C-alpha cells in the first residue's frame, strides 16, 4: 500500500523537477537564438563590449533589439501557446491524438490569411491604410476566432457542450475551410501563391515588437487560464459524470478550455503562420517523462514548447544561411519521427 501511494508522489516530484530543467533549457535556447543569425553579430561579443564599457554600434543595436529579441520573444510565445493548447485539447477530448487544429482554429485562421493575401488588394484605400502590413495576421486571427465561435455554437445545446459533436463539426469545418481556401489558391497569381506557400509553412521572419505586443497579452492570458485547468482536466479523465460528482463544473471547464485554446492558437497562427507537430508531440513527450498529471503537464508543456520552437527557429535560419528555411518544415522534420516513435512505443514495437 505504501508503494502504491508513493508512486503518484514520485511522479509529481519528477514533474516538478522538470520545471527547473526545462527552465534552464529555455534559457540556453534563448542564448543560442541571440547568438546566431545571418549578421556577423554574436551575443558573447556584445556582452564583452558592454562589460568593457563600450557602446554598441547602430547595426549591433538593430540586430539585437529590433531583429533577434522580438524574434526570440515571438518564438517563445508561439511555442508555448501551441504546446499548452495541445495539452489542453488532449485532456479535454481524452484523446492523445488531439491537437489545437481539432477545434477549427487552424483551418479558420488559414482561410482568413488566404482571403487577406488573395483579396487584400480589393480593399478600399482607407481600409488598406488602416491595417497596413498587419492585414494578414489580423485576418488570420479573425478567421480563427470566427471558426471557434461557430464550432462552439454548433456543439452547444441547452447550456451543454458535446465534445463528440465538436469533434465532428471541427472535421466538417476544416473540410469547408479547405475547400474555400482551394478556390482562392486557384485564382491567386504567382506572387500570391509564393506568399501563401511561405505563410502556410510558418515563419518567425516577420517578428517585430508590434506583433509581439499585439499577440503576447492574449497568448499569456490564454496560457494563464489554461494553467488553472489542471485539476479539472485530471478529473475529466475519469469521465464527465465522475468529474461532476467530485465537484468539477464540467461545462465551465469545457468553455474555458475551448476559449483559451482558441485565443492562444489563433494569436499564434496569426503572427507565425502554420506550424505543425508542436501541439501534439510536446505533451506526448512530457507524459512519457513524468506522467499525465495536468497540474504539472500544462506548465511543462509551455516551457518545452517555447524551447522547441526557439531551437527550431535557430535551425531554420542557420542551416541554409543566409537564406532561411520555413520553420514549419523544421518542426515537421523533427516532430514526425518523434511522433512515429511514440506510436511504436505505445504499441510495444520499440524498446527505447
C-alpha positions as CSV (number, residue, x, y, z in Angstrom):
1,X,0.0,0.0,0.0
2,X,2.9,2.4,0.8
3,X,4.5,1.7,-2.5
4,X,1.2,2.4,-4.4
5,X,0.7,5.7,-2.6
6,X,4.3,6.6,-3.1
7,X,4.2,6.2,-6.9
8,X,2.0,9.3,-7.6
9,X,4.1,11.4,-5.2
10,X,7.2,10.2,-7.1
11,X,5.7,11.2,-10.5
12,X,4.7,14.6,-9.1
13,X,8.1,15.2,-7.7
14,X,9.7,14.2,-11.0
15,X,7.3,16.5,-12.9
16,X,8.1,19.5,-10.6
17,X,11.9,18.8,-11.0
18,X,11.3,19.0,-14.8
19,X,10.1,22.7,-14.3
20,X,13.7,23.6,-13.3
21,X,15.3,21.5,-16.0
22,X,13.1,22.9,-18.8
23,X,13.5,26.4,-17.5
24,X,17.3,26.0,-17.8
25,X,16.9,24.5,-21.3
26,X,14.7,27.5,-22.3
27,X,17.5,29.9,-21.1
28,X,20.1,28.1,-23.1
29,X,17.9,28.0,-26.2
30,X,17.3,31.8,-25.8
31,X,21.0,32.4,-25.6
32,X,21.6,30.4,-28.7
33,X,18.9,32.3,-30.5
34,X,20.5,35.6,-29.6
35,X,24.0,34.3,-30.5
36,X,23.5,33.2,-34.1
37,X,22.0,34.8,-37.2
38,X,22.7,36.0,-40.7
39,X,24.5,39.1,-39.4
40,X,28.0,38.6,-38.0
41,X,26.9,39.8,-34.6
42,X,27.2,37.4,-31.6
43,X,25.8,37.8,-28.1
44,X,29.1,37.0,-26.5
45,X,30.8,39.8,-28.4
46,X,28.1,42.2,-27.5
47,X,28.2,41.3,-23.8
48,X,32.0,41.7,-23.9
49,X,31.7,45.2,-25.3
50,X,29.1,46.2,-22.7
51,X,31.3,44.8,-19.9
52,X,34.2,46.9,-21.2
53,X,32.0,50.0,-21.2
54,X,32.0,50.3,-25.0
55,X,28.9,51.5,-26.8
56,X,27.2,49.3,-29.3
57,X,27.2,50.3,-33.0
58,X,23.9,51.2,-34.7
59,X,24.0,47.9,-36.6
60,X,24.5,45.9,-33.4
61,X,21.6,47.7,-31.7
62,X,19.3,47.0,-34.6
63,X,20.3,43.3,-34.9
64,X,19.9,42.7,-31.2
65,X,16.9,44.9,-30.2
66,X,14.9,45.1,-33.4
67,X,15.5,41.7,-35.0
68,X,16.7,38.9,-32.6
69,X,15.0,39.9,-29.4
70,X,11.5,40.2,-30.9
71,X,12.1,37.0,-32.8
72,X,13.1,35.2,-29.6
73,X,10.0,36.6,-27.8
74,X,7.7,35.6,-30.6
75,X,9.2,32.1,-30.8
76,X,8.7,31.5,-27.1
77,X,5.2,32.8,-27.1
78,X,4.1,30.8,-30.2
79,X,5.8,27.6,-29.0
80,X,4.2,27.9,-25.5
81,X,0.8,28.7,-27.0
82,X,0.8,25.7,-29.3
83,X,2.1,23.2,-26.7
84,X,-0.3,24.3,-24.0
85,X,-3.2,24.3,-26.4
86,X,-2.3,20.7,-27.5
87,X,-2.1,19.5,-23.9
88,X,-5.4,21.1,-23.0
89,X,-7.1,19.7,-26.1
90,X,-5.8,16.2,-25.4
91,X,-7.1,16.5,-21.8
92,X,-10.5,17.8,-22.9
93,X,-11.1,15.2,-25.6
94,X,-9.4,12.5,-23.5
95,X,-7.5,11.6,-26.7
96,X,-3.7,11.7,-27.0
97,X,-4.0,12.4,-30.8
98,X,-5.9,15.7,-30.3
99,X,-4.2,18.9,-31.2
100,X,-5.2,22.6,-31.4
101,X,-6.4,22.1,-35.0
102,X,-9.2,19.9,-33.8
103,X,-11.3,23.0,-32.7
104,X,-11.1,24.5,-36.2
105,X,-8.8,27.4,-35.2
106,X,-6.0,26.5,-37.7
107,X,-8.5,26.0,-40.6
108,X,-10.3,29.2,-39.9
109,X,-7.1,31.2,-39.4
110,X,-5.7,29.8,-42.7
111,X,-8.8,30.8,-44.6
112,X,-8.6,34.3,-43.1
113,X,-5.0,34.6,-44.1
114,X,-5.6,33.4,-47.6
115,X,-8.5,35.8,-48.0
116,X,-6.3,38.7,-47.0
117,X,-3.4,37.6,-49.3
118,X,-5.6,37.0,-52.4
119,X,-8.3,39.6,-52.0
120,X,-6.5,42.2,-49.9
121,X,-5.8,44.3,-53.0
122,X,-9.5,44.9,-53.4
123,X,-9.8,46.7,-50.1
124,X,-10.6,50.5,-50.3
125,X,-7.7,52.8,-49.7
126,X,-8.7,53.8,-46.2
127,X,-9.0,50.1,-45.1
128,X,-5.7,49.2,-46.6
129,X,-4.0,52.2,-44.8
130,X,-5.7,51.3,-41.5
131,X,-4.4,47.7,-41.5
132,X,-1.1,48.3,-43.2
133,X,1.2,45.2,-43.2
134,X,-0.8,43.7,-40.4
135,X,-3.7,42.7,-42.7
136,X,-2.8,39.0,-42.9
137,X,-2.2,38.5,-39.1
138,X,-5.4,40.4,-38.4
139,X,-7.4,38.4,-40.9
140,X,-6.0,35.1,-39.7
141,X,-6.9,36.0,-36.1
142,X,-10.5,36.9,-37.0
143,X,-10.8,33.7,-39.1
144,X,-9.6,31.6,-36.1
145,X,-11.9,33.2,-33.7
146,X,-14.9,33.1,-36.1
147,X,-14.5,29.4,-36.7
148,X,-14.2,28.7,-33.0
149,X,-17.3,30.7,-32.1
150,X,-19.2,28.9,-34.9
151,X,-18.0,25.5,-33.7
152,X,-18.9,26.3,-30.1
153,X,-22.4,27.4,-31.1
154,X,-23.0,24.2,-33.2
155,X,-21.8,21.9,-30.4
156,X,-23.6,23.6,-27.5
157,X,-27.3,22.9,-26.8
158,X,-29.3,23.7,-23.7
159,X,-26.2,25.0,-22.0
160,X,-24.2,21.8,-22.5
161,X,-21.3,21.4,-24.9
162,X,-20.9,18.0,-26.6
163,X,-17.2,17.1,-27.1
164,X,-18.2,14.4,-29.7
165,X,-20.3,16.9,-31.7
166,X,-17.4,19.4,-31.5
167,X,-15.0,16.8,-33.0
168,X,-17.3,16.0,-35.9
169,X,-18.2,19.7,-36.5
170,X,-14.5,20.5,-36.4
171,X,-13.8,18.0,-39.1
172,X,-16.6,19.4,-41.3
173,X,-15.5,23.0,-40.7
174,X,-11.9,22.1,-41.6
175,X,-13.1,20.5,-44.8
176,X,-15.2,23.5,-45.7
177,X,-12.4,25.9,-44.9
178,X,-10.0,23.8,-47.0
179,X,-12.4,23.8,-50.0
180,X,-12.8,27.6,-49.8
181,X,-9.0,28.0,-49.5
182,X,-8.5,25.8,-52.5
183,X,-10.8,28.0,-54.6
184,X,-8.8,31.1,-53.5
185,X,-5.5,29.4,-54.3
186,X,-6.8,28.5,-57.7
187,X,-7.5,32.2,-58.6
188,X,-4.3,33.5,-57.0
189,X,-1.4,34.9,-59.1
190,X,2.2,33.8,-58.9
191,X,3.2,36.3,-56.2
192,X,0.2,35.5,-54.1
193,X,1.0,31.8,-54.5
194,X,4.5,32.3,-53.1
195,X,3.1,34.3,-50.2
196,X,0.6,31.6,-49.5
197,X,3.2,28.9,-49.5
198,X,5.5,30.8,-47.2
199,X,2.8,31.7,-44.8
200,X,1.4,28.1,-44.8
201,X,4.8,26.7,-43.8
202,X,5.2,29.1,-40.9
203,X,8.0,31.5,-40.2
204,X,9.2,34.0,-37.5
205,X,10.9,36.1,-40.1
206,X,8.4,38.9,-39.8
207,X,8.8,39.2,-36.0
208,X,8.6,42.7,-34.6
209,X,7.8,44.3,-31.3
210,X,4.5,45.4,-32.8
211,X,3.4,41.8,-33.4
212,X,4.8,40.7,-30.1
213,X,2.8,43.4,-28.2
214,X,-0.3,42.6,-30.3
215,X,-0.3,38.8,-29.8
216,X,1.6,38.5,-26.5
217,X,-1.0,39.7,-24.0
218,X,-3.7,37.4,-25.5
219,X,-1.4,34.4,-25.6
220,X,-0.2,35.0,-22.0
221,X,-3.8,35.4,-20.7
222,X,-4.9,32.3,-22.5
223,X,-2.0,30.2,-21.2
224,X,-2.7,31.6,-17.7
225,X,-6.3,30.5,-18.0
226,X,-5.3,27.0,-19.2
227,X,-2.8,26.5,-16.4
228,X,-5.7,26.8,-13.9
229,X,-7.5,23.9,-15.5
230,X,-5.1,21.2,-14.3
231,X,-7.3,19.7,-11.5
232,X,-10.4,19.8,-13.7
233,X,-8.7,18.1,-16.6
234,X,-7.4,15.4,-14.2
235,X,-11.0,14.8,-13.1
236,X,-12.3,14.8,-16.6
237,X,-10.0,11.9,-17.4
238,X,-12.3,9.8,-15.2
239,X,-15.3,10.7,-17.3
240,X,-17.7,13.6,-17.3
241,X,-20.1,12.0,-14.8
242,X,-17.4,11.2,-12.3
243,X,-15.9,14.6,-12.7
244,X,-19.2,16.2,-12.0
245,X,-19.7,14.0,-8.9
246,X,-16.3,15.1,-7.4
247,X,-17.3,18.8,-7.7
248,X,-15.9,19.9,-11.1
249,X,-18.1,22.2,-13.2
250,X,-17.6,20.3,-16.4
251,X,-19.4,22.8,-18.7
252,X,-17.4,25.7,-17.3
253,X,-14.2,23.7,-17.7
254,X,-15.1,23.0,-21.4
255,X,-15.9,26.6,-22.1
256,X,-12.7,27.9,-20.6
257,X,-10.5,25.3,-22.3
258,X,-12.0,25.9,-25.7
259,X,-11.8,29.7,-25.4
260,X,-8.2,29.6,-24.1
261,X,-7.1,27.3,-26.9
262,X,-8.9,29.5,-29.5
263,X,-7.2,32.6,-28.2
264,X,-3.7,31.1,-27.8
265,X,-3.7,29.3,-31.1
266,X,-5.5,32.0,-33.1
267,X,-3.0,34.6,-31.9
268,X,0.0,32.3,-32.5
269,X,-1.1,31.3,-36.0
270,X,-1.9,34.9,-36.9
271,X,1.7,36.0,-36.3
272,X,3.7,32.9,-37.3
273,X,1.6,31.1,-39.9
274,X,1.0,27.3,-39.9
275,X,3.4,25.4,-37.6
276,X,2.7,21.8,-37.0
277,X,3.6,19.0,-34.6
278,X,4.4,21.2,-31.6
279,X,1.0,20.9,-30.0
280,X,0.8,17.1,-30.4
281,X,4.4,16.0,-29.8
282,X,5.3,18.1,-26.7
283,X,2.6,16.8,-24.4
284,X,3.3,13.2,-25.5
285,X,7.0,13.5,-24.6
286,X,6.1,15.0,-21.2
287,X,3.6,12.3,-20.4
288,X,6.3,9.7,-21.1
289,X,8.7,11.6,-18.9
290,X,6.6,12.5,-15.9
291,X,3.1,11.1,-16.2
292,X,-0.3,12.6,-17.2
293,X,-1.0,15.0,-14.2
294,X,-2.2,18.2,-15.9
295,X,-1.3,20.2,-12.8
296,X,2.4,20.0,-14.0
297,X,1.9,18.9,-17.6
298,X,0.5,22.2,-18.7
299,X,3.3,24.3,-17.3
300,X,6.0,21.9,-18.5
301,X,4.3,22.0,-22.0
302,X,4.7,25.7,-22.1
303,X,8.4,25.6,-21.2
304,X,9.2,22.7,-23.6
305,X,7.1,24.2,-26.4
306,X,8.9,27.5,-26.2
307,X,12.3,25.8,-26.1
308,X,11.5,23.6,-29.0
309,X,10.3,26.4,-31.3
310,X,13.2,28.6,-30.4
311,X,15.6,25.8,-31.3
312,X,13.7,25.1,-34.5
313,X,14.0,28.7,-35.4
314,X,17.7,28.7,-34.8
315,X,18.0,25.7,-37.2
316,X,15.7,27.3,-39.7
317,X,17.8,30.5,-40.1
318,X,21.2,28.9,-39.9
319,X,21.0,25.6,-41.8
320,X,21.0,27.3,-45.2
321,X,22.2,30.8,-44.2
322,X,22.0,33.5,-45.4
323,X,18.7,32.1,-46.8
324,X,16.0,30.9,-44.3
325,X,14.0,27.7,-44.2
326,X,10.4,27.9,-43.2
327,X,10.1,26.9,-39.5
328,X,7.1,24.6,-40.2
329,X,9.4,22.4,-42.3
330,X,11.9,22.1,-39.4
331,X,9.2,21.2,-36.8
332,X,7.8,18.6,-39.2
333,X,11.2,17.0,-39.8
334,X,11.9,16.9,-36.1
335,X,8.4,16.1,-34.9
336,X,7.2,13.4,-37.3
337,X,9.9,10.9,-36.4
338,X,9.4,11.6,-32.7
339,X,5.6,11.1,-33.1
340,X,6.1,7.9,-35.0
341,X,8.5,6.6,-32.3
342,X,5.9,7.4,-29.6
343,X,3.2,5.5,-31.5
344,X,5.5,2.5,-31.9
345,X,6.5,2.6,-28.3
346,X,2.8,2.7,-27.2
347,X,2.3,-0.5,-29.2
348,X,5.3,-2.2,-27.7
349,X,7.2,-2.3,-31.1
350,X,10.3,-0.4,-29.8
351,X,12.2,-0.8,-26.5
352,X,13.8,2.6,-26.1
